[in-house]
Amino acid sequence: KKAQRVKIVDTIEGSPAAKADLERGSIITEVNKVRVDDGKATPEDVAALVRGPVGTIAKVKFIEPGSPDDEYEVDIMRNKFTVKPVTHGVAGKTGWVKIKQFDTQTADLVKSAVEENLKKGADCHVVDLRDNAGGFFRAGVDTAALFLEEGSAVVSVVNKDGLQDAFKAEQEGIDTENPLFVLVNENTASASEIMTGALKDNQRAKIIGTKTFGKGVVQTVTPLIDGSGVAVTIARYETPNKIDINKKGIEVDAPASKTAMCPDPYPNL
């Protein structure tokens, strides 16, 4: 159970969480009186409970890293802040792109990043999805498609009645040939796994690191009057090879090392 709890993998400078002094590695156990330490809650479930109108309070209970199971509670004042979802660079001939989250801008930002890396001479790509808990579903689809041939399957959404909605690459990707490595870990989830599964099943990329989280369901969260919420699963994702990765994750092709990816090492490994 403890291994399945939701952990804070990072806090962003200037964010409400950082201002509340939440530490990297802390385990979140409760948000607004809703327990999230039952082994079933996902990072996105917790994020949906924490989000809310600007100026309101989210009451979060947590266990500090390395401590016994003593819980502490903190009030987080909800506020707007800016996240830079994509960073990139070139090291030798290796073009790298780090994606922190998937939002409505991510696919366009990754497209620009890859194009800039190619102009600087990159002929091998590393996409770093470690500690990326997901985000906007469509962003995962569109970002994966940047590396796929037109018409390639990306993901299917299957509802409780077995009906499928299939998503494909709607146009030719910006680079469908140069070697591609996707770096993942146990915190890579949801939209990140959509991208990872699509590139793996289409044999477009080698997946490097450790097995992903395994968040393969579509959920809606209904706010309640006391500030809590109810998450309802309405469908599941399947990779192009019809693999249900929920609670299973995506297996990697090799562990992370400087020799497992491009000839010129990725500098942020």
ABEGO torsion letter per residue (X at the ends): XAAABBBBABBBBGBAAAAAGBBBGBBBABBGGBBAAAGABBAAAAAAAABEBBGBBBBBBBBBBGBBABBBBBBBBBBBBBBBABBBBBBEABBBBBBABBBAAAAAAAAAAAAAAAAAGBABBBBBABGBAEEBAAAAAAAAAAABBBGBBABBBBBAAGBBBBBBBABBBABAABBBBBBBBAABBEAAAAAAAAAAAAGABBBBEBBBAGBABBBBBBBBAAGBBBBBBABBBBBAAGBBABGAEBBBABBBBAAABBABBBAAX
